[in-house]
Each structure stands twice: as C-alpha cells, then as structure tokens.
C-alpha cells in the first residue's frame, strides 16, 4: 500500500465533549499543522506524533518593530517631499534655488532608501507569515 493512498475508514467513533473540552481541543488543533480536526484527533487517539507550529517570539518582536517602521517611512518621505515643493515656490531667492538643486539629489537617495527598506520589510514579513 502506498503512503499517499487513502485508507478505507469505515468505523465511526462518536465522542461528546463539554464546551471547555472542545475549546481546548480546538486550541491544540490550531497550534498543529494538521489540515483537519479529524486528522488531529486521530493522531492523538492513536498516539502518533503531531507536529506543532512554532513561532520565534524574538522574530515576532522584530517584525512588530519593522512593520511599525514601515508605516512611519511614508509620512517621513511625504513630509520631505512637501518641504521641497514648498521651497520650489520660493525660487525667486537664489539661496533657496541653490538649496533646492542640492537637496533634489538627497531627496532621490532618501526615496530610494525608503523603497529598499520597504521591500526588505515586505520580504521579511512574507517569510515571517510563512513560519
């Protein structure tokens, strides 16, 4: 018999649980990688190993901070952009015009860095969600 081949299960086991027992069973089931409650219950009843999900809390804390930083990056970039646009309206003063030209390069570098950080956070978030 091949491993992937389904076993013909013809016997039923009826089991009654209290509300608290069911909640506990549901909690343990959700902590496992079993696709169905029946698989989880069968493995437990037959004393077979059940693989549990594992979350690295240090990584959870890191992800929390990275997600917070990502949400703060956009307003920083927007504020910088608005400041530069405001300075563009003052272009009749030569010092401001020179400042605008110098900081246009800095603005591009800032926005490029923000995009790189956002992409890194996005990639880490996707990996974290899969763990």
Backbone torsions as a table, in degrees:
resi	resn	phi	psi	omega
1	UNK	NA	129.5	179.3
2	UNK	-72.2	152.9	-177.8
3	UNK	-62.5	-41.1	-176.9
4	UNK	-77.7	-13.3	-177.8
5	UNK	-67.8	135.5	-178.4
6	UNK	-74.1	140.3	174.7
7	UNK	-83.5	144.9	179.8
8	UNK	-82.9	101.8	-178.1
9	UNK	-97.3	112.6	-176.6
10	UNK	-112.7	-9.5	-176.1
11	UNK	-99.8	138.4	179.2
12	UNK	-105.3	144.4	173.5
13	UNK	-124.3	115.6	179.2
14	UNK	-95.6	132.3	-174.5
15	UNK	-138.8	129.3	177.5
16	UNK	-104.5	138.6	-179.7
17	UNK	-128.7	152.3	171.6
18	UNK	-74.7	168.3	179.0
19	UNK	-60.4	-43.3	179.5
20	UNK	-64.8	-41.5	178.3
21	UNK	-62.9	-41.9	-179.9
22	UNK	-65.2	-41.4	178.5
23	UNK	-62.4	-40.7	178.4
24	UNK	-64.8	-44.5	178.1
25	UNK	-61.4	-42.7	179.2
26	UNK	-62.5	-41.6	179.3
27	UNK	-62.0	-48.1	179.8
28	UNK	-63.9	-38.8	178.3
29	UNK	-61.1	-43.8	-179.0
30	UNK	-66.9	-24.3	177.9
31	UNK	-82.2	-8.0	-179.3
32	UNK	-97.5	173.4	175.5
33	UNK	-100.6	9.8	179.1
34	UNK	-65.7	135.0	-178.2
35	UNK	-74.3	-26.4	-176.8
36	UNK	-134.3	149.8	178.2
37	UNK	-59.4	-38.5	-179.0
38	UNK	-63.6	-38.1	176.8
39	UNK	-62.9	-45.2	-179.6
40	UNK	-61.4	-47.9	-178.7
41	UNK	-64.0	-43.0	-179.3
42	UNK	-60.9	-45.7	179.8
43	UNK	-61.9	-41.6	179.4
44	UNK	-66.7	-44.5	-179.3
45	UNK	-64.1	-35.9	-178.5
46	UNK	-92.6	8.9	177.7
47	UNK	55.1	42.1	174.9
48	UNK	-97.4	155.2	-178.2
49	UNK	-65.3	140.8	176.4
50	UNK	-117.1	125.1	179.9
51	UNK	-84.7	128.3	-179.3
52	UNK	-102.5	151.8	174.5
53	UNK	-72.9	147.9	179.4
54	UNK	-128.1	131.0	177.5
55	UNK	-117.7	127.5	176.0
56	UNK	-82.8	110.5	-175.8
57	UNK	-66.8	-30.3	176.3
58	UNK	-63.7	-40.1	177.6
59	UNK	-68.4	-38.1	175.7
60	UNK	-58.6	-44.7	179.2
61	UNK	-63.6	-43.0	178.0
62	UNK	-60.5	-45.5	-179.5
63	UNK	-62.7	-38.5	177.8
64	UNK	-59.0	-46.0	-179.6
65	UNK	-66.5	-41.6	179.7
66	UNK	-64.9	-40.4	179.3
67	UNK	-65.8	-39.1	177.4
68	UNK	-63.4	-43.1	178.6
69	UNK	-62.9	-40.8	-179.6
70	UNK	-60.6	-40.7	-179.2
71	UNK	-71.2	-21.7	177.7
72	UNK	-86.3	-20.1	-176.8
73	UNK	-66.9	-43.6	-178.1
74	UNK	-59.3	-49.5	178.6
75	UNK	-60.5	-35.4	178.4
76	UNK	-62.5	-48.2	177.9
77	UNK	-61.6	-41.3	179.0
78	UNK	-64.1	-42.9	178.7
79	UNK	-61.6	-42.9	178.5
80	UNK	-61.6	-45.4	180.0
81	UNK	-61.2	-43.3	179.0
82	UNK	-64.5	-38.0	178.7
83	UNK	-63.9	-43.5	179.3
84	UNK	-65.2	-40.9	177.9
85	UNK	-62.2	-39.9	178.6
86	UNK	-63.1	-41.5	178.8
87	UNK	-66.4	-29.1	176.7
88	UNK	-61.3	-31.5	-180.0
89	UNK	-72.0	-16.7	-179.8
90	UNK	-99.3	27.5	-172.1
91	UNK	-68.4	-10.1	178.6
92	UNK	-70.0	-19.4	177.8
93	UNK	-92.3	121.2	-171.8
94	UNK	-61.8	-35.1	179.6
95	UNK	-62.8	-41.3	178.4
96	UNK	-66.8	-37.0	179.7
97	UNK	-63.0	-43.0	177.5
98	UNK	-64.2	-43.2	178.9
99	UNK	-59.7	-43.7	-179.8
100	UNK	-61.0	-44.5	-179.4
101	UNK	-64.1	-41.4	179.5
102	UNK	-65.5	-43.7	-174.4
103	UNK	-84.5	-6.8	174.1
104	UNK	-63.1	-40.1	176.5
105	UNK	-64.7	-44.1	178.1
106	UNK	-61.1	-38.1	179.2
107	UNK	-62.2	-45.1	179.7
108	UNK	-62.7	-40.7	178.6
109	UNK	-65.5	-42.0	179.1
110	UNK	-60.5	-50.4	-178.2
111	UNK	-64.9	-35.4	176.6
112	UNK	-64.5	-44.3	178.3
113	UNK	-63.8	-41.9	178.8
114	UNK	-60.0	-43.6	179.5
115	UNK	-63.9	-41.3	178.4
116	UNK	-63.0	-43.5	179.3
117	UNK	-64.3	-43.7	179.7
118	UNK	-61.9	-40.7	179.2
119	UNK	-67.0	-40.6	178.7
120	UNK	-63.8	-42.7	178.4
121	UNK	-64.0	-42.2	179.4
122	UNK	-60.8	-45.1	179.8
123	UNK	-64.5	-43.2	177.4
124	UNK	-63.2	-39.8	179.3
125	UNK	-61.8	-44.4	179.2
126	UNK	-62.1	-42.2	178.4
127	UNK	-65.4	-41.2	-179.4
128	UNK	-63.4	-42.1	-179.7
129	UNK	-65.2	-26.2	180.0
130	UNK	-83.5	-12.8	-177.9
131	UNK	-81.2	NA	NA
